[in-house]
Amino acid sequence: MVVLNVGTLATIWIIRPPFPFRHPTERRERVQHFLERELNLTDQQRQTFRELRRQHFQKNQEILNNIHQLRGRYFDLLESPDSTANQAEIDSIATQIGRLQAQMEENMFDYLQRMRKLLSNEQQKKFARVIEQALRRRDRNGPGNQSAPGRRN
């Protein structure tokens, strides 16, 4: 049963449909420009937002790399000569992935909070609306099918 579950997850990870495909950098830039336009950022705010964004994605890229390595260990367990994978090891990998994903969520909150602090009161109101819309869209579409704020799928 465990092997079947892991096999199903592996299949989903490998062949999940990439629709709508958007290059991550292109999507990030679109979101960045959208925020700059919607919030009517000053040049200084733009520069600081871009630096915060760079730091945020750099931090999360390291986490994503770790998650990728852990998922690789899942596949290694499938290929081991012992057809019954060690359940404790499977649970350990899943827990580690969960912790890393939680860290990414915490990083996102910190990033948004740091961005918000740079804004005027009026900009903060607009920011709250934009973030709320983005979260609703993400919830509606699912985390793997996000579109940029202000754009329809």
C-alpha positions in Angstrom: 0.0 0.0 0.0 2.8 2.4 0.9 4.6 1.6 -2.4 1.4 2.3 -4.3 0.9 5.6 -2.5 4.5 6.7 -3.1 4.3 5.5 -6.7 1.1 7.5 -7.2 2.7 10.6 -5.8 5.8 10.1 -7.9 3.6 9.8 -11.0 1.8 13.0 -10.2 5.1 14.9 -9.6 6.6 13.7 -12.8 3.7 14.0 -15.2 1.7 16.8 -13.7 0.4 19.1 -16.5 2.3 22.4 -16.7 -0.8 24.4 -17.8 -0.8 27.2 -18.0 3.0 27.2 -18.5 4.7 30.4 -17.5 8.4 30.8 -16.9 8.8 31.6 -13.2 10.9 34.7 -13.9 8.4 36.0 -16.3 5.6 35.5 -13.8 7.5 37.1 -11.0 8.3 40.1 -13.2 4.6 40.4 -14.2 3.6 40.4 -10.5 6.3 42.9 -9.7 5.2 45.3 -12.4 1.6 44.9 -11.4 2.3 45.8 -7.8 4.4 48.7 -8.8 1.6 50.0 -11.0 -1.3 49.3 -8.6 0.4 50.7 -5.6 1.9 53.7 -7.5 5.3 53.1 -5.9 8.0 55.8 -5.7 11.4 55.1 -7.2 12.8 54.4 -3.8 10.0 52.0 -2.9 10.4 50.2 -6.3 14.1 49.7 -5.6 13.5 48.4 -2.1 10.7 46.1 -3.2 12.9 44.6 -5.9 15.7 44.0 -3.4 13.3 42.4 -0.9 11.9 40.2 -3.7 15.4 39.1 -4.8 16.2 38.1 -1.2 12.9 36.3 -0.8 13.3 34.2 -3.9 16.9 33.5 -3.2 15.9 32.2 0.3 13.1 30.1 -1.1 15.2 28.7 -3.9 17.5 27.1 -1.3 14.5 25.6 0.4 13.1 24.3 -3.0 16.5 22.7 -3.7 16.3 20.9 -0.4 12.8 19.7 -1.1 13.9 18.5 -4.5 16.7 16.5 -2.9 14.3 14.9 -0.4 11.9 13.9 -3.1 14.9 12.3 -4.9 15.4 10.2 -1.8 11.7 9.1 -2.1 12.5 7.8 -5.6 15.7 6.1 -4.4 13.6 4.2 -1.9 11.4 2.9 -4.7 14.4 1.6 -6.6 16.1 -0.1 -3.6 16.4 -3.9 -3.9 14.3 -4.2 -0.7 10.8 -3.8 -2.0 9.4 -2.7 1.3 10.7 0.8 2.1 11.5 1.6 5.7 8.3 3.4 6.9 10.3 5.4 9.5 12.5 6.8 6.7 9.5 7.6 4.5 7.8 9.4 7.5 11.1 11.3 8.2 11.4 12.5 4.6 7.7 13.6 4.6 8.2 15.5 7.9 11.3 17.2 6.6 9.5 18.3 3.4 6.5 19.5 5.5 8.9 21.6 7.7 10.5 23.1 4.6 7.2 24.0 3.1 6.1 25.6 6.4 9.3 27.6 6.3 8.4 28.9 2.8 5.0 30.0 4.1 6.7 31.8 7.0 9.1 33.4 4.6 6.2 34.6 2.5 4.5 36.2 5.5 7.7 37.9 6.5 8.3 39.1 2.9 4.8 40.6 2.7 5.0 42.2 6.1 8.4 43.8 5.2 6.9 45.1 1.9 3.8 46.5 3.7 6.0 48.5 6.2 7.4 50.4 3.3 4.0 51.7 2.1 2.0 54.8 3.0 -1.5 54.3 4.6 -3.2 54.6 1.3 -0.8 52.2 -0.4 -1.3 49.7 2.5 -5.1 49.6 1.8 -4.5 48.9 -1.9 -1.8 46.3 -0.9 -4.3 44.5 1.4 -6.9 44.3 -1.4 -4.3 43.0 -4.0 -3.0 40.3 -1.6 -6.5 39.3 -0.6 -7.4 38.9 -4.3 -4.3 36.9 -5.0 -4.9 34.6 -2.1 -8.5 34.0 -3.2 -7.3 33.3 -6.8 -4.7 30.9 -5.5 -7.3 29.1 -3.3 -9.7 28.9 -6.2 -7.1 27.7 -8.7 -5.0 25.6 -6.3 -1.4 26.3 -5.4 0.0 24.8 -8.6 -2.1 26.9 -10.9 -1.5 30.5 -9.8 -1.9 33.4 -12.0 -0.5 36.9 -11.5 -2.7 39.3 -9.5 -4.9 41.3 -11.8 -4.9 38.6 -14.6 -7.5 36.1 -15.4 -6.7 32.5 -16.3 
